[in-house]
Amino acid sequence: MEIFSNRIDLSSLQNTIEEIRREVAKVIVGQNQMVDLLIAAILADGHVLIEGVPGVAKTLTAKILSRVLDVNFSRIQFTPDLMPSDVLGTSVFNLKTSEFQFKKGPIFSNLVLIDEINRSPAKTQAALFEVMEERQITMDGTQYALPPPFMVVATQNPVEHEGTYRLPEAQLDRFLFKIEVNYPSAEEETQMLYRFHLNKTLQSLDSINKLLNTEQIVGYRSLVKEIHVELHLLQYIAQLVNKTRKHPSLFLGASPRASMALMNSSKAYAAMQGRDFVTPEDIKTMFFPVLRHRVMLTAEKEMEGISENDVLQQIINQVEIPR
């Protein structure tokens, strides 16, 4: 009997992923899907939006991720009075040279945590358009490139909450995933309370080991790009995304950027499973986090209480799975 073997050696990547999961589990109880999607985003070179009510460890998980990655990290707390220059940087007059010099803002880092991104109005949110898509800043006619890896992890409260601003569609489309974080189960919450009771305090993030440096991240991303996708699966991705543009419950469908995101994230997820090829199940798993923030319900369906996830489930059910 012939033993199956991958064309690509993914053993190192898989071992690293298991180590990352163990490091996160030192502090976070549960939330396995969120952790796996964050890892997939790192491998697929994408940005992540984490949405959930206050107190479900959105910011804490992002901070742990920054500890696991041996890269430069910065955190920006978005507030209603935050200006674009507070994010990107500003030109400062140098008295010695009698010239203006560009002072880089906190966005110039490898991993940027933007906490409560929907607390700032559209003017500040729009400052992220260029840097998230093109990995560069244009200031006073000069372009400043951000060295790889560059990843934005943004958190937000649900838009119904007081004092929040809905993110524009162009901004949302630049996020690879939107991760919805729900309340923990009763068992997970009991375990969390028990751990806190024994330790008397939250475990220090200093106990988190650094596992991935810049060179390793770039190397793993190159491996992920080599993951094979059959033509009929590319057609499956295109059919799924195309359905969002024709669905009667949706006012806005997904752009071609969504098709690319679904393909790249499916490759990353396949690599995380130790496979050098994508399956329909990989695509179905990535479909919801990739698409839920890129579609918009019609006003009628929104009033009926139907969610984007409900419509996406209908689309998954309608499109035949290739065999």
DOVOKE-141388 format. One record per residue: chain; x, y, z of N, C-alpha, C in turn. Coordinates in pm, whole numbers, m for minus. Layout:
<pts>
PT  chain     n.X     n.Y     n.Z    ca.X    ca.Y    ca.Z     c.X     c.Y     c.Z
PT      A       X       Y       Z       X       Y       Z       X       Y       Z
...
</pts>
This chain:
<pts>
PT  chain     n.X     n.Y     n.Z    ca.X    ca.Y    ca.Z     c.X     c.Y     c.Z
PT      A      85    m120       0       0       0       0      88     125       0
PT      A      59     216     m91     142     338    m103     107     436       7
PT      A     207     489      72     187     585     180     184     726     121
PT      A      78     800     157      64     936     105     167    1029     170
PT      A     226    1115      90     318    1215     143     297    1347      70
PT      A     314    1456     143     298    1589      84     415    1623      m8
PT      A     386    1706    m109     492    1761    m191     575    1861    m112
PT      A     510    1926     m13     572    2031      65     585    1982     209
PT      A     700    2005     270     721    1966     409     658    2070     502
PT      A     548    2032     566     474    2123     652     492    2090     800
PT      A     584    2002     832     600    1956     970     641    2070    1064
PT      A     736    2153    1020     781    2265    1103     667    2363    1129
PT      A     590    2392    1024     476    2483    1039     375    2428    1138
PT      A     342    2299    1125     245    2238    1216     292    2239    1361
PT      A     419    2209    1382     474    2212    1518     467    2351    1579
PT      A     496    2451    1498     490    2590    1546     348    2629    1583
PT      A     251    2587    1501     111    2618    1528      66    2556    1660
PT      A     106    2432    1684      70    2367    1810     132    2440    1929
PT      A     255    2488    1912     320    2563    2020     247    2695    2045
PT      A     201    2762    1938     127    2887    1954      m2    2862    2031
PT      A     m74    2756    1996    m197    2723    2067    m172    2699    2215
PT      A     m63    2630    2246     m31    2604    2387       2    2732    2462
PT      A      74    2823    2395     110    2949    2460     m16    3033    2489
PT      A    m106    3040    2393    m230    3117    2411    m313    3056    2523
PT      A    m316    2922    2529    m397    2853    2631    m346    2876    2772
PT      A    m224    2928    2786    m174    2962    2920    m260    3071    2985
PT      A    m319    3156    2901    m395    3270    2953    m542    3263    2914
PT      A    m570    3226    2789    m706    3228    2736    m770    3090    2750
PT      A    m891    3087    2803    m968    2963    2812   m1066    2959    2695
PT      A   m1059    2851    2615   m1148    2838    2500   m1108    2930    2386
PT      A   m1210    2980    2312   m1191    3070    2196   m1096    3008    2094
PT      A   m1110    2876    2072   m1019    2807    1980   m1033    2855    1836
PT      A   m1158    2884    1795   m1178    2929    1658   m1108    3063    1633
PT      A   m1120    3154    1729   m1054    3284    1714    m904    3267    1702
PT      A    m845    3181    1782    m700    3159    1778    m658    3101    1644
PT      A    m733    3002    1593    m698    2940    1465    m711    3039    1350
PT      A    m813    3125    1355    m830    3224    1248    m719    3329    1252
PT      A    m674    3365    1370    m562    3459    1381    m434    3397    1322
PT      A    m412    3270    1349    m296    3201    1292    m308    3196    1140
PT      A    m428    3164    1091    m450    3158     946    m425    3294     881
PT      A    m464    3401     950    m443    3536     896    m294    3569     887
PT      A    m216    3525     986     m71    3546     980     m13    3476     858
PT      A     m56    3351     834      m3    3273     722     m49    3328     588
PT      A    m170    3386     584    m226    3435     457    m197    3582     435
PT      A    m120    3645     524     m82    3786     509    m205    3876     502
PT      A    m292    3863     603    m415    3941     604    m438    4009     737
PT      A    m529    4107     736    m567    4179     857    m693    4118     917
PT      A    m713    4140    1046    m823    4076    1116    m903    4179    1195
PT      A   m1036    4167    1186   m1127    4247    1268   m1197    4153    1365
PT      A   m1184    4181    1495   m1245    4098    1599   m1360    4176    1660
PT      A   m1480    4121    1651   m1597    4190    1705   m1659    4109    1819
PT      A   m1694    4176    1926   m1760    4112    2038   m1792    4213    2146
PT      A   m1880    4176    2235   m1917    4265    2345   m1797    4283    2437
PT      A   m1795    4388    2518   m1682    4408    2609   m1663    4290    2704
PT      A   m1536    4258    2731   m1505    4159    2833   m1490    4017    2786
PT      A   m1477    3995    2652   m1463    3858    2603   m1321    3831    2552
PT      A   m1224    3907    2599   m1080    3884    2576   m1035    3913    2434
PT      A   m1100    4007    2365   m1057    4044    2229    m918    4106    2233
PT      A    m903    4210    2315    m775    4282    2322    m667    4194    2383
PT      A    m702    4117    2485    m605    4030    2551    m548    3928    2453
PT      A    m634    3869    2370    m587    3770    2272    m492    3834    2172
PT      A    m525    3956    2127    m436    4026    2033    m301    4056    2098
PT      A    m302    4094    2225    m175    4122    2296     m93    3994    2311
PT      A    m159    3881    2337     m87    3754    2346     m24    3719    2212
PT      A     m98    3744    2104     m44    3719    1970      83    3801    1948
PT      A      82    3924    1996     200    4009    1979     319    3956    2059
PT      A     291    3886    2169     400    3827    2248     456    3703    2179
PT      A     367    3627    2113     411    3505    2045     500    3538    1925
PT      A     468    3647    1857     546    3688    1741     663    3777    1784
PT      A     781    3740    1745     901    3817    1778     921    3927    1674
PT      A     824    4021    1672     827    4131    1575     793    4261    1650
PT      A     810    4373    1582     775    4502    1642     624    4513    1659
PT      A     583    4568    1771     440    4575    1806     406    4716    1852
PT      A     289    4764    1810     239    4890    1863      88    4879    1882
PT      A      39    4957    1974    m104    4957    2005    m158    5099    1992
PT      A    m272    5113    1926    m337    5242    1910    m479    5231    1966
PT      A    m509    5313    2064    m644    5318    2120    m725    5421    2043
PT      A    m821    5375    1965    m903    5468    1888   m1006    5535    1979
PT      A   m1012    5667    1971   m1105    5748    2051   m1174    5849    1959
PT      A   m1284    5909    2002   m1355    6005    1915   m1272    6125    1872
PT      A   m1170    6163    1952   m1091    6281    1917    m958    6246    1850
PT      A    m937    6120    1814    m812    6079    1750    m805    6133    1608
PT      A    m691    6189    1571    m672    6246    1438    m588    6151    1350
PT      A    m601    6162    1217    m519    6078    1128    m369    6089    1156
PT      A    m321    6210    1189    m178    6228    1217    m135    6151    1342
PT      A    m228    6125    1434    m196    6046    1553    m169    5900    1518
PT      A    m216    5858    1401    m199    5720    1356     m82    5709    1258
PT      A     m82    5797    1158      16    5786    1049     147    5855    1080
PT      A     142    5966    1151     259    6049    1175     238    6189    1120
PT      A     334    6274    1140     320    6413    1097     456    6474    1064
PT      A     454    6582     987     577    6653     952     612    6754    1062
PT      A     735    6748    1108     782    6835    1216     896    6922    1163
PT      A     891    7050    1196     995    7142    1149    1120    7127    1233
PT      A    1233    7100    1166    1361    7084    1232    1435    7218    1229
PT      A    1455    7276    1346    1519    7408    1353    1665    7405    1307
PT      A    1733    7291    1327    1873    7282    1289    1892    7281    1138
PT      A    1806    7209    1069    1820    7197     924    1727    7292     849
PT      A    1635    7356     923    1534    7445     862    1451    7371     757
PT      A    1426    7243     784    1344    7162     693    1241    7083     774
PT      A    1135    7045     704    1036    6959     767    1081    6813     759
PT      A    1066    6742     869    1099    6600     874     974    6522     914
PT      A     958    6405     852     841    6322     881     867    6237    1005
PT      A     784    6256    1106     793    6175    1228     688    6064    1219
PT      A     737    5940    1210     648    5827    1187     555    5803    1306
PT      A     431    5766    1274     332    5736    1377     336    5590    1418
PT      A     250    5548    1510     252    5410    1562     211    5305    1460
PT      A     156    5346    1345     119    5248    1243     243    5183    1183
PT      A     361    5249    1197     486    5195    1143     539    5087    1238
PT      A     485    4969    1224     525    4855    1305     492    4729    1227
PT      A     524    4613    1282     491    4487    1215     351    4439    1250
PT      A     320    4437    1379     187    4400    1425     127    4520    1497
PT      A      14    4568    1446     m51    4686    1503    m186    4646    1559
PT      A    m204    4665    1689    m333    4642    1753    m409    4773    1759
PT      A    m522    4779    1689    m609    4896    1694    m729    4860    1781
PT      A    m731    4916    1900    m834    4880    1997    m957    4968    1977
PT      A   m1072    4903    1965   m1201    4971    1946   m1196    5065    1826
PT      A   m1173    5007    1710   m1155    5084    1587   m1279    5165    1552
PT      A   m1396    5120    1596   m1519    5194    1560   m1555    5301    1663
PT      A   m1459    5338    1750   m1480    5452    1840   m1440    5584    1775
PT      A   m1367    5577    1663   m1323    5699    1595   m1408    5723    1472
PT      A   m1430    5851    1436   m1512    5882    1319   m1442    5847    1188
PT      A   m1515    5866    1076   m1471    5820     944   m1337    5880     902
PT      A   m1310    6005     940   m1186    6071     898   m1063    5994     944
PT      A   m1065    5946    1067    m951    5872    1120    m949    5730    1065
PT      A   m1066    5669    1050   m1072    5535     993   m1016    5533     851
PT      A   m1046    5640     774   m1001    5647     634    m849    5656     624
PT      A    m783    5698     731    m637    5706     729    m573    5569     710
PT      A    m649    5462     735    m595    5327     727    m608    5266     587
PT      A    m682    5331     497    m711    5272     367    m584    5231     292
PT      A    m494    5327     275    m374    5301     195    m281    5202     262
PT      A    m259    5220     392    m159    5138     459    m203    4992     469
PT      A    m333    4967     483    m379    4829     494    m376    4757     360
PT      A    m402    4828     253    m406    4764     122    m268    4760      56
PT      A    m195    4870      60     m71    4882     m15      54    4875      71
PT      A      36    4864     203     151    4857     295     244    4975     278
PT      A     187    5093     260     268    5214     248     187    5334     294
PT      A     259    5443     325     197    5570     363     247    5677     266
PT      A     157    5759     216     197    5874     134     173    6001     214
PT      A     282    6073     240     274    6194     321     355    6304     253
PT      A     291    6416     227     356    6530     160     423    6488      30
PT      A     356    6399     m44     407    6356    m174     514    6250    m169
PT      A     553    6208     m50     657    6105     m35     595    5975      14
PT      A     636    5863     m45     585    5732      m4     681    5667      96
PT      A     623    5614     201     700    5542     304     648    5400     311
PT      A     731    5303     271     690    5163     270     705    5102     409
PT      A     613    5012     443     622    4940     569     685    4804     543
PT      A     793    4771     613     860    4643     589     773    4527     634
PT      A     777    4415     560     698    4297     601     761    4231     722
PT      A     683    4157     801     538    4143     788     464    4264     847
PT      A     349    4296     790     264    4403     845     123    4348     859
PT      A      70    4359     980     m63    4302    1008    m136    4392    1107
PT      A    m260    4423    1074    m347    4499    1163    m446    4403    1229
PT      A    m450    4405    1361    m554    4333    1435    m638    4439    1504
PT      A    m762    4453    1460    m851    4556    1514    m963    4492    1593
PT      A   m1001    4555    1702   m1116    4508    1779   m1227    4613    1771
PT      A   m1350    4566    1781   m1462    4659    1785   m1578    4599    1863
PT      A   m1655    4688    1927   m1780    4648    1988   m1887    4646    1880
PT      A   m1995    4569    1902   m2103    4570    1802   m2151    4712    1775
PT      A   m2186    4739    1648   m2216    4876    1606   m2340    4933    1674
PT      A   m2421    4847    1736   m2539    4898    1805   m2503    4968    1936
PT      A   m2379    4948    1982   m2341    5004    2111   m2326    5156    2105
PT      A   m2345    5220    2217   m2339    5366    2227   m2199    5418    2193
PT      A   m2193    5526    2115   m2066    5592    2088   m1978    5521    1988
PT      A   m2037    5444    1895   m1958    5376    1794   m1998    5425    1655
PT      A   m1903    5414    1561   m1924    5456    1423   m1908    5334    1333
PT      A   m2003    5312    1246   m1995    5198    1154   m1877    5215    1060
PT      A   m1800    5108    1042   m1686    5114     949   m1737    5118     805
PT      A   m1678    5202     719   m1720    5205     578   m1687    5074     508
PT      A   m1763    5045     402   m1747    4918     331   m1606    4902     276
PT      A   m1548    5011     225   m1412    5003     171   m1311    4964     278
PT      A   m1336    5006     402   m1248    4969     513   m1266    4821     549
PT      A   m1392    4778     559   m1420    4639     595   m1362    4542     492
PT      A   m1366    4582     365   m1318    4494     258   m1169    4468     268
PT      A   m1097    4551     342    m953    4534     356    m916    4435     466
PT      A   m1013    4391     543    m988    4289     645   m1007    4151     585
PT      A    m911    4063     607    m923    3925     559   m1038    3855     630
PT      A   m1043    3867     762   m1146    3800     843   m1219    3901     930
PT      A   m1345    3870     955   m1415    3929    1069   m1450    3814    1162
PT      A   m1389    3816    1281   m1409    3710    1379   m1512    3756    1481
PT      A   m1618    3681    1494   m1722    3713    1592   m1694    3632    1719
PT      A   m1674    3703    1828   m1641    3639    1955   m1765    3639    2043
PT      A   m1809    3521    2081   m1928    3507    2164   m1889    3488    2309
PT      A   m1990    3489    2396   m1965    3461    2537   m1913    3319    2554
PT      A   m1829    3295    2656   m1782    3159    2681   m1896    3072    2733
PT      A   m1880    2941    2718   m1978    2849    2775   m1968    2850    2927
PT      A   m2067    2793    2993   m2066    2789    3141   m1944    2712    3192
PT      A   m1907    2604    3119   m1791    2524    3160   m1662    2604    3146
PT      A   m1649    2676    3033   m1529    2757    3010   m1520    2871    3110
PT      A   m1634    2932    3144   m1633    3041    3240   m1598    2990    3380
PT      A   m1646    2870    3413   m1611    2810    3542   m1461    2783    3549
PT      A   m1406    2730    3440   m1261    2705    3436   m1182    2833    3449
PT      A   m1229    2939    3383   m1162    3069    3391   m1164    3122    3535
PT      A   m1279    3114    3600   m1291    3160    3738   m1202    3079    3832
PT      A   m1197    2946    3808   m1117    2859    3894    m968    2893    3879
PT      A    m927    2916    3754    m786    2951    3731    m753    3085    3798
PT      A    m842    3182    3783    m820    3312    3845    m819    3301    3997
PT      A    m906    3217    4052    m912    3198    4197    m782    3138    4251
PT      A    m726    3042    4178    m602    2978    4224    m483    3072    4214
PT      A    m477    3147    4104    m361    3235    4082    m373    3369    4153
PT      A    m498    3403    4194    m527    3530    4262    m511    3651    4171
PT      A    m450    3631    4056    m432    3740    3960    m422    3682    3820
PT      A    m445    3763    3720    m430    3716    3583    m284    3681    3555
PT      A    m264    3573    3481    m127    3530    3450     m55    3637    3369
PT      A      68    3663    3406     146    3765    3337     176    3722    3194
PT      A     170    3820    3104     202    3790    2964     352    3765    2946
PT      A     431    3794    3049     575    3767    3040     604    3618    3030
PT      A     505    3536    3068     524    3390    3061     507    3337    2918
PT      A     457    3423    2828     437    3381    2689     570    3381    2615
PT      A     601    3271    2550     727    3257    2478     713    3308    2335
PT      A     817    3371    2283     820    3417    2145     856    3298    2055
PT      A     773    3275    1954     789    3155    1872     815    3182    1725
PT      A     774    3299    1675     785    3327    1531     854    3460    1508
PT      A     964    3458    1433    1028    3584    1398     994    3621    1254
PT      A    1044    3734    1209    1010    3786    1076    1047    3688     966
PT      A    1166    3630     973    1211    3539     868    1123    3415     860
PT      A    1084    3362     976     999    3242     977     860    3272     920
PT      A     805    3388     955     674    3426     903     678    3436     751
PT      A     779    3504     699     793    3518     553     810    3381     488
PT      A     888    3293     553     909    3158     498     782    3076     496
PT      A     705    3079     605     579    3004     611     478    3058     510
PT      A     476    3189     490     385    3246     390     421    3198     250
PT      A     550    3182     223     592    3130      93     546    2986      75
PT      A     551    2906     183     502    2768     177     353    2765     146
PT      A     278    2852     213     133    2856     196      97    2888      51
PT      A     173    2977     m12     145    3012    m151     160    2893    m245
PT      A     239    2791    m201     261    2673    m285     153    2568    m268
PT      A      60    2588    m176     m49    2492    m156    m132    2483    m284
PT      A    m164    2361    m325    m231    2340    m454    m383    2356    m441
PT      A    m442    2422    m542    m587    2436    m550    m631    2390    m689
PT      A    m718    2288    m694    m769    2238    m822    m856    2343    m890
PT      A    m864    2335   m1023    m942    2431   m1100   m1090    2429   m1059
PT      A   m1145    2309   m1033   m1287    2302    m998   m1314    2367    m861
PT      A   m1212    2374    m777   m1229    2443    m648   m1221    2595    m665
PT      A   m1139    2639    m759   m1138    2782    m791   m1273    2825    m848
PT      A   m1332    2738    m929   m1466    2766    m982   m1570    2768    m869
PT      A   m1553    2679    m772   m1642    2675    m655   m1636    2806    m577
PT      A   m1514    2857    m555   m1496    2985    m486   m1565    3097    m564
PT      A   m1543    3100    m695   m1603    3205    m778   m1755    3198    m776
PT      A   m1810    3077    m776   m1956    3061    m772   m2013    3110    m640
PT      A   m1947    3076    m531   m1994    3120    m399   m1997    3272    m388
PT      A   m1888    3335    m429   m1879    3481    m419   m1978    3547    m515
PT      A   m1990    3490    m635   m2082    3546    m733   m2226    3541    m684
PT      A   m2261    3437    m607   m2397    3424    m554   m2432    3540    m461
PT      A   m2332    3595    m392   m2361    3706    m299   m2405    3831    m376
PT      A   m2365    3841    m502   m2398    3961    m581   m2539    3953    m640
PT      A   m2599    3834    m637   m2731    3814    m698   m2837    3775    m596
PT      A   m2798    3758    m471   m2893    3710    m370   m2994    3819    m338
PT      A   m3123    3787    m337   m3226    3889    m313   m3223    3950    m173
PT      A   m3161    3882     m79   m3155    3935      58   m3039    4031      80
PT      A   m2951    4043     m20   m2831    4125      m3   m2838    4250     m91
PT      A   m2814    4363     m27   m2806    4491     m98   m2669    4507    m164
PT      A   m2565    4455     m98   m2427    4465    m149   m2363    4327    m143
PT      A   m2308    4283    m256   m2237    4156    m261   m2088    4175    m241
PT      A   m2016    4064    m244   m1872    4067    m218   m1794    4100    m345
PT      A   m1679    4165    m328   m1595    4208    m440   m1499    4095    m480
PT      A   m1429    4110    m594   m1327    4011    m631   m1217    3996    m524
PT      A   m1197    4100    m443   m1101    4087    m333   m1142    3975    m237
PT      A   m1272    3954    m225   m1322    3846    m139   m1285    3709    m195
PT      A   m1289    3694    m328   m1250    3567    m390   m1104    3536    m362
PT      A   m1018    3638    m376    m876    3620    m346    m855    3585    m198
PT      A    m928    3654    m111    m916    3628      32    m960    3486      67
PT      A   m1067    3441       3   m1117    3305      31   m1018    3200     m17
PT      A    m956    3223    m133    m856    3129    m183    m733    3126     m93
PT      A    m681    3244     m58    m558    3250      22    m579    3194     163
PT      A    m693    3225     224    m718    3175     359    m744    3024     358
PT      A    m804    2972     250    m824    2827     238    m690    2755     226
PT      A    m597    2817     155    m462    2761     146    m397    2756     284
PT      A    m410    2866     358    m351    2871     492    m413    2766     583
PT      A    m545    2751     576    m614    2655     662    m574    2512     626
PT      A    m558    2485     495    m514    2352     453    m375    2321     508
PT      A    m286    2421     502    m150    2402     556    m154    2376     706
PT      A    m245    2444     776    m259    2423     920    m305    2281     952
PT      A    m377    2217     858    m421    2079     877    m316    1978     831
PT      A    m202    2029     781     m95    1940     737    m110    1891     595
PT      A    m194    1958     515    m215    1918     376    m156    2020     280
PT      A    m106    1971     167     m53    2063      67    m152    2086     m47
PT      A    m280    2059     m19    m386    2083    m118    m513    2127     m44
PT      A    m594    2205    m113    m718    2259     m56    m834    2164     m85
PT      A    m924    2148      12   m1045    2068      m6   m1167    2160       1
PT      A   m1284    2112     m45   m1406    2193     m31   m1436    2231     113
PT      A   m1401    2143     208   m1426    2173     349   m1344    2292     398
PT      A   m1223    2306     347   m1141    2423     382   m1211    2551     338
PT      A   m1264    2549     215   m1332    2667     161   m1457    2698     242
PT      A   m1535    2596     277   m1657    2617     354   m1626    2671     494
PT      A   m1516    2625     553   m1477    2673     686   m1438    2820     683
PT      A   m1368    2862     580   m1322    3000     568   m1428    3094     512
PT      A   m1534    3040     454   m1634    3121     384   m1698    3225     475
PT      A   m1735    3186     596   m1808    3279     684   m1719    3392     737
PT      A   m1602    3364     795   m1518    3476     842   m1468    3567     730
PT      A   m1454    3513     607   m1407    3595     495   m1520    3682     439
PT      A   m1643    3631     439   m1752    3700     368   m1846    3781     456
PT      A   m1856    3750     585   m1965    3809     665   m1958    3961     675
PT      A   m1840    4019     662   m1828    4165     672   m1822    4232     535
PT      A   m1829    4154     428   m1818    4210     293   m1953    4219     223
PT      A   m2059    4171     288   m2192    4176     230   m2281    4264     317
PT      A   m2387    4319     257   m2478    4406     331   m2622    4362     304
PT      A   m2697    4346     410   m2837    4304     398   m2924    4416     343
PT      A   m3033    4378     277   m3132    4478     240   m3201    4527     367
PT      A   m3260    4645     359   m3326    4703     477   m3438    4612     527
PT      A   m3511    4549     433   m3622    4462     473   m3573    4342     553
PT      A   m3468    4278     506   m3416    4160     575   m3354    4197     710
PT      A   m3294    4315     716   m3236    4361     843   m3346    4381     947
PT      A   m3459    4437     902   m3573    4458     993   m3635    4326    1036
PT      A   m3623    4224     953   m3677    4092     987   m3589    4017    1086
PT      A   m3470    4072    1112   m3380    4008    1208   m3292    3901    1149
PT      A   m3285    3894    1017   m3198    3798     951   m3054    3851     954
PT      A   m2958    3763     977   m2818    3804     985   m2745    3769     857
PT      A   m2626    3828     840   m2541    3796     725   m2505    3648     724
PT      A   m2480    3592     842   m2446    3450     851   m2559    3361     799
PT      A   m2684    3401     824   m2799    3324     775   m2800    3319     623
PT      A   m2777    3434     561   m2777    3441     414   m2660    3362     357
PT      A   m2543    3374     420   m2426    3300     372   m2449    3149     383
PT      A   m2520    3107     485   m2553    2964     498   m2644    2920     385
PT      A   m2738    3005     347   m2825    2974     233   m2742    2956     106
PT      A   m2644    3044      87   m2560    3035     m33   m2478    2908     m34
PT      A   m2420    2871      80   m2345    2747      92   m2434    2628      55
PT      A   m2559    2631     100   m2651    2520      72   m2692    2514     m75
PT      A   m2694    2630    m142   m2741    2636    m281   m2636    2593    m382
PT      A   m2510    2620    m353   m2402    2591    m448   m2354    2447    m427
PT      A   m2355    2372    m535   m2317    2230    m528   m2167    2218    m495
PT      A   m2136    2127    m404   m1996    2104    m364   m1929    2018    m471
PT      A   m1816    2064    m525   m1746    1984    m627   m1684    1859    m565
PT      A   m1683    1753    m641   m1627    1625    m595   m1507    1585    m681
</pts>
